[in-house]
Amino acid sequence: MNQAEKEQYLREYEVLKKKGKPFFPYAITKDSAMMLIVFTVIAVMSIVLGAEQGPKADPTTTTYIPRPEWYFFFLFELLRVLKPPYLVPLATIGIPTICMVLLLLLPFYDRGPERRPERRPIAMTAMVLTIIAMAFLTYEGANTGSTNEIDLAVAGVPGTSSETAANPEEVAKLSPAQKELVAGRAVAAQSGCLACHKIGENGNAGPGPNLTQIGARIPRASILRSLKAGPGIMPSFTNLPPEKIKALADYLASLN
């Protein structure tokens, strides 16, 4: 927009402003009426439909999976992407606060008179990228697997971990070797392996490698040695009972 167009815009704006309606009481009345309608709709829905009631809280459970509401899934996934602990404040406080401040200050630093989307490429690009990023992070956060269960079936054992391990009748039908693998799967799910590794659709894709097919790449002896030694940043599992370490090594070796 050149200087002549800008001056023409300002003149037309002044003319329309003088012909326009005052903010008080015209705009305030409309806004108040709309607020009253929204409040009434929410109140009626609350009375008619009621609030969703989940199961009672059990402070002794070890299987509860904390999950945010759906509109916070993008922040939930952002926390999973930013692995280093010192970046957690940036993901939880820094990024949302910066974005909110930029949104509140938008009328002060965006003083351009243009309102047509095709004439505002920078603003439109930023908006589209933000929407795509939030939609992608929300989708990924909503489909994140459990961090204390492994749904990947054990070789030769039908069903998921939660179904097989929780059903005594199913466990009784298994052979000793299959029972050992099911027990190893439970150890892997409950010992924090999924905090750094991914097994099937469960766990995190890092900083440790994907363990879905670890048995095809590393022999059982090497897996057992790694569990005991704790290479790199991986902790040692020597604090576990020997039978659990053995079951865990057997299960990981079966993932091929």
N, C-alpha and C positions, 0 to 999 in steps of 0.2 A: 504494500500500500504506500503510494507516494504522498507528498505533503498536501497536494490538492485534494486527493481523495480523503485524507484524514480530516482536513478542514471541513469538507462537505459532510462527512459523517458527524462531526461535532455539531454543526449547525442543525442537521436533521434531528440529532439527539436532543438538543435544547428545545426544538419545537415540540417534539413528542412528549418531552418531560413536562412542558407547561400545559399540554393538553391532557396529561395523564391524571389518574386518580390518586389521592393522597394515601400514604401508607397507613395512617390512622384516620378513621377506623376501618377503611376498606380491606386492606391486606390482613390486618390482625383479625378481623371478623371471619374471613375465609379460612385462615389458618386455624383459628380456634374451633370453628365448626368441623373441620377435617380431623383435628385432634380428638374431638369429642366422639366422632363416628368411629375412629380407630379404637379408642378406649372402650367404647360400647361393644364393638365386635369381639375384642379380646376378652372382655368380662363375660359376655354370653358364651363364648367358646369354652372358657374355663369352667363355667357353671354346668353347661350341658355335657361337654366331653370329659371334663375332669383332668387332673394331672396324672401323668404316667407314673405308676408305682412299680418299682423293681423289687427284687427280693430283699429281705432284711440284711443289713450289713453284718458280716461275720468277721470279727477282728482276728480270729484264729486261722482263717483260711490261708493256704499257701498257693492257691491256684488263681487268685483274683488277678485279672489283667487290667490295669488302669488305662482307660481310654478317654480322651476328651470328647466334647460334643462335636458334631460334624463340622460346625463352622470354625473350629480350631484345628482341624486335621492338617491344614497347610503348615501351621506352626509345629504341630506334632511331627510331621515329616521333616521339617527344617531342622529340628533337634536331632533327628536320626542322621541327617546328611552331615551336619557339623559335628564331627567326632571328638575333637580335642575339648577337654573340660573347660579350658579358658575361653572358648568361644560360646559356651552355653549362655552367659549373660547377654552376649550380642544377639543371639537368636531369640531369646525370650523377652528381652527388654529393649535392646538397642534398635534392631530393625523395625519392630512395630512402632516404637516411639518416633523414630525418624520419619517413617512413612506418614504417621498421623500428623506430625508437625508440618511436613511438606504439604499435606492436604489442607490443613487449616490456613496456611500462609499462601495458598494458591491465588486468592484474589489480589494479594499484594505484589507478588513477583510476576504474575501473568497479566500484564496490563494491555495486551494487544486487543484491538477492537474486533478482530476477525472471530466469527463464530461458526463458520462453515467447516465441517471436518476435513474436507479435502485441501483446505488452505492452512491447516495446522498440522503439518506432518510430524513434528517433534512430539506434540502433545498426544496425537492419536497413536503414534508408535509406542510411546511410553504406556499409554492406557492398555493397548492390545497386549503388549508384552507382560504387563502386570496381571491382566486377566488370565492369560495363558499359563503363567507361572503359578498363580494361585490355584487354578483348576487342576494343573498337573500334580502339584503337591497335595492337594486335597484328595485326588484320586489315589495317589500312592499311599497316603496316610490311611485312607479308608480300607485299603486292601493289604495292609501290613499284617503279616502272620503273627501268631502268638509267640511270645518270648519264653513261655514255659511249657509248650506242647510241640510235638513234632507230628505232623499229619502224614508224612511220608511213610508208606507201608514198609514194614520189614520184609526182606526177600523171603518169599514162601509163607508169610503170615498175612492173612487177609485183614482188612479193617484198618482204621486209624489208631494212633497211640491211645487216645482217650477212650475209644470203644473197647479195644483189646485189653488194655491194662486195667480198666475199671470193672470188667466183667469177669468174675471168678470162674464162671462156667466156660467161657472162651479160653481163659488161661489154662484151665485144667486139661483141655483137649490138646494142648501144644506139647511137642516133644521137648526134652530137656534143653536141646540146642536152641529151639525157638524161644523157650522161656528165657534163656540167657540173652538172646538178642532183644526181646521185648524189655527186659530189665535194663539192658544197656541203653536202649532208646529213652527210657524214663530218666536214667542218670544224665544223659546228654541234655535232656530238656530241663532238668531241675538243677544242674550244676553251673549254670551261667554260660554254657557254650554258645547259646544263641545270641548273647549280647555282642559277640564279635564275629560270629560265623553264620552262614546261611545253610540250612538243610531243607531241601525241597522249597516250599513256599514260606517257611518259618525262619525267623531270625533276621539278622542284619547282614548286609552285604559289605562287611568290613568292620574293623581293619584287618581281620583274619580272612583267610581264603575260604572259598565256597567248599563245603564238605559233602555236598550231595553225591559226588562220585569219588570221594577220597580213597576208597578201597581199591579202585582201579589204578590209582597213581602211586600209592605208597603201601608197602607191605605191612602186615599187622605188627611185626617186631618194631618197625620204625615208628608206627603210631603209638605203641605202648611206651617206647623210649621218650617220645615227645611229651606224652601225658605226664610222665614222671619228672622229666627235666624242665619242662616249661621253656621252650626256646623263645628268644626275643622278649617281647612284652607279654607273651602268654604266661599265665600263672601255672605253677606246678600243681598237679592233682594228687600229690602224695598224702594229703590230709584225708583223702577218701579211704574207706576200707579196701583192702586188696581185692575182695570179690567184686566191688563196684568198679574199680579200675579195670579189672579183667573184662567185666561185662561191657564197659564203655569201649574198650579197645576192640572187642569182638564185633560190637555193633558198627563202629566206624569202618572196620575192615570189610563189613558186608555191604557197604554203600558203593556199589559199582554198577 
